[in-house]
Amino acid sequence: MVDADIQFTKDKIPVICHGKILDNISNGKGDLTLKTLNELRNFDFGNKYFKNVKIMTFEELLKLCKKHN
């Protein structure tokens, strides 16, 4: 089972992200829904344990699930 929160970027691409406020979930600033996917790819969504974590699109998540059955 996979539980994922989906948000839509400014360019209407579904991405996997728990929240919409970038200040709380990445090293970016502002509202996730006001950024394009290309802009979001510049931010690190990691935390103190993980670095250089890039935002994942819904399509990328589906491909990962398929790969791992």
RALIN-V749089 format. One record per residue. N is the residue number from 1. RES is the residue in one letter. PHI is phi in radians with two decimals (999 if undefined). Layout:
n,res,phi
N,RES,PHI
N,RES,PHI
This chain:
n,res,phi
1,M,999
2,V,-2.18
3,D,-2.05
4,A,-2.44
5,D,-1.61
6,I,-1.97
7,Q,-2.12
8,F,-1.91
9,T,-1.32
10,K,-1.00
11,D,-1.62
12,K,1.15
13,I,-1.73
14,P,-1.27
15,V,-2.19
16,I,-1.64
17,C,-2.84
18,H,-1.18
19,G,-2.26
20,K,-1.86
21,I,-1.57
22,L,-1.06
23,D,-1.00
24,N,-1.57
25,I,-2.18
26,S,-2.77
27,N,-1.65
28,G,-1.58
29,K,-2.29
30,G,1.69
31,D,-1.65
32,L,-0.95
33,T,-1.22
34,L,-1.76
35,K,-2.04
36,T,-1.40
37,L,-1.04
38,N,-1.05
39,E,-1.16
40,L,-1.17
41,R,-1.12
42,N,-1.45
43,F,-1.70
44,D,-1.72
45,F,-1.73
46,G,-1.37
47,N,-2.33
48,K,-1.19
49,Y,-1.73
50,F,-2.19
51,K,-2.12
52,N,1.03
53,V,-1.60
54,K,-1.67
55,I,-1.13
56,M,-1.89
57,T,-1.41
58,F,-1.08
59,E,-1.07
60,E,-1.12
61,L,-1.11
62,L,-1.08
63,K,-1.11
64,L,-1.12
65,C,-1.09
66,K,-1.09
67,K,-1.03
68,H,-1.84
69,N,0.93
